[in-house]
Amino acid sequence: MLGSDSTNFTHVYESKTLLGHEQAAKKAQVEVLDYYVKRLQELGWSVVSLGDGAELKAPDSDVGIRVYAYLGIPPWGADRGTLVLQLSAKRCPDENHCEPARIYDVEPYNG
């Protein structure tokens, strides 16, 4: 489910399936991050940084993305934890550095 905190440069997904299943959501954090890193690498993206989240750079471009999965409480979750996935646009001028995308006039995402 696309979360209410999404914008035109950051999308936030909140799992309804894992709502209230904190142990499963914690386990899924690592699996989801690993999935995105592996799939993007298969498409030629390079890992710029890896830690709590991952920053990756598209091949032959300065386009980047940050993938971050964490245990959170969505607004509709009634204080029950779930897995939250956040995908953010980045600009990566080189293989070792990414920065926030230069996006002006950010409007809430309505898609």
N, C-alpha and C positions, 0 to 999 in steps of 0.2 A: 504494500500500500504506500503510495506517495504521501509523505507527511505534509502537514500544514506549514512547516518551516522551510519548504522548498522555495527557491527563487529561480531566476533565469540563468544563474550560474552555479547554483548548488542545489542538488536534489537530495532529499532526505526520505528514506524508505523505512517504515516501521512495521515489523512483522506482527501480523495478527495471529499467525499460527503458533508462534512461540510466546505469546502473551501469557504471563504468569508462570512460565517455565524457566526460571532464572538459570538453573544449572545447564539446561539445554541451550539457552541463549548464550551463555558464557562459552560453551564448547563451540557453538556455531560462529562466534566472533573470529576465531582463528581460521576456521574452515572457509568462511566467506572471504576474508582477506586473501588467503592463499589462493582461492579460486580466481579472484580478479587478477592477481599478480600473474599467475600462470597463464590465464587466457590472453591477457594483454601482451605478455612476452611472446606467446605463440604468434601474435600478429606483428611482431617486430618492435614492440615498445620496449624501452630500456628502463630499469629501475634506477631512480635518482636517489631515493632514500627509502629506508624500511625501518619501521619501529612500531609505535602504536598504530600507525597507519602506513600507507605506502604512497609515494609520489612516483609517477611514471611519465615518461616523455615519449611522444609519438615519433616514429622514424622520419628523418628528413624534415623536421618541423620544430617550431618552438611551442607547439601545443602540448599541454600536459594535463594530468588529472591527479587528484588526491582521492584515495579510497580510504575510508575510515569506518570501522565497525565497532560499536560499543553497546553496552547494556544501558538502556535508558528507560524512561517512563514517558510514553507518548501522551499527548493531551487527552486523548480519548481512552487512555488505559486505566483510569481509576486506581492509580498508585500501584499498578502491577508492572513489573519489569518485562522488557522485551528486547530483542535485538534491533538495533537501529543502524542503518547503513547510510553513510553520507558520501556523496560523490561531488567533488568540487572542481571547477575549471581552474587550471593553472597555466602560467606561461613559464616555460623552461628554456632560458636563453642558451644553456649548455648542458652537458651530460651530468653536471654535479650540482645544479642549483635550479630550484623552481620558486616562483613567487606568485602571489595572487594575480589572477587574470586582470588585465586592464579593461574592465567593463564599466561603462558609465551609465548613469540613469537606470540603475537596477530597479526592476519592478517585480512584485510578487508573481510567482509562477501560477498560472491559472489553468494548466493543461490537465 
